[in-house]
Amino acid sequence: MKKPKKYKMKTKKALAKRVKMNKRGTLKRAMAGRGHLLSNKSSKRKRQLRRGALVEGKIAKNYRLLLQPGA
């Protein structure tokens, strides 16, 4: 009798392109609002948008599952 195949979970590449994991395991993402219409925004606002933000809470937990290279 054949054994059932075990499939590895693939990394979600769409998420991997948007989020980076630090050494501590926290997830870093880019801030929204820097894509277009930048002439309306003040220099201060654009400068603050350059900084990244952390993904927190339940969303971070779900993202970690999706980023595992093989589960």
C-alpha positions as CSV (number, residue, x, y, z in Angstrom):
1,M,0.0,0.0,0.0
2,K,1.3,3.4,-1.0
3,K,2.1,6.0,1.7
4,P,0.3,9.3,1.3
5,K,2.5,12.2,0.1
6,K,3.5,14.8,2.5
7,Y,3.4,18.3,1.0
8,K,5.6,21.1,2.2
9,M,4.1,24.4,2.8
10,K,5.5,27.0,0.4
11,T,6.6,30.4,1.4
12,K,4.1,33.1,0.3
13,K,6.4,35.1,-2.0
14,A,4.0,38.1,-2.2
15,L,4.3,38.6,1.5
16,A,8.1,37.8,1.5
17,K,8.6,40.8,-0.9
18,R,6.8,43.2,1.4
19,V,8.0,42.1,4.9
20,K,11.4,41.5,6.3
21,M,12.1,39.5,9.5
22,N,14.7,40.8,12.0
23,K,17.0,38.6,14.0
24,R,14.7,38.8,17.0
25,G,11.8,37.5,14.8
26,T,9.9,40.8,14.6
27,L,8.5,41.7,11.2
28,K,9.3,45.0,9.6
29,R,7.2,46.6,6.8
30,A,7.2,49.8,4.8
31,M,4.7,52.5,5.7
32,A,1.9,53.2,3.3
33,G,1.4,56.5,1.6
34,R,4.6,57.0,-0.4
35,G,3.4,55.7,-3.7
36,H,2.0,58.8,-5.4
37,L,0.6,62.3,-4.8
38,L,3.8,63.3,-3.0
39,S,3.6,67.0,-4.0
40,N,0.7,67.5,-1.7
41,K,2.5,66.0,1.3
42,S,4.8,68.0,3.5
43,S,8.5,67.2,3.7
44,K,8.2,66.2,7.3
45,R,5.4,63.7,6.5
46,K,7.4,62.2,3.6
47,R,10.5,61.9,5.8
48,Q,8.5,60.2,8.5
49,L,7.0,57.8,6.0
50,R,10.6,56.7,5.0
51,R,10.9,54.9,8.4
52,G,9.5,51.4,8.5
53,A,6.9,50.1,10.9
54,L,6.6,46.9,12.8
55,V,3.8,44.3,12.2
56,E,2.2,43.6,15.5
57,G,-0.3,41.3,17.2
58,K,-2.3,38.5,15.6
59,I,-1.3,39.7,12.1
60,A,2.4,39.2,12.9
61,K,1.6,35.6,14.1
62,N,-0.2,34.8,10.8
63,Y,2.6,36.4,8.7
64,R,5.2,34.2,10.5
65,L,3.2,31.1,9.5
66,L,3.1,32.2,5.9
67,L,6.8,33.0,5.8
68,Q,8.0,29.6,7.0
69,P,10.2,28.1,4.3
70,G,8.8,24.6,4.8
71,A,6.4,23.4,7.5
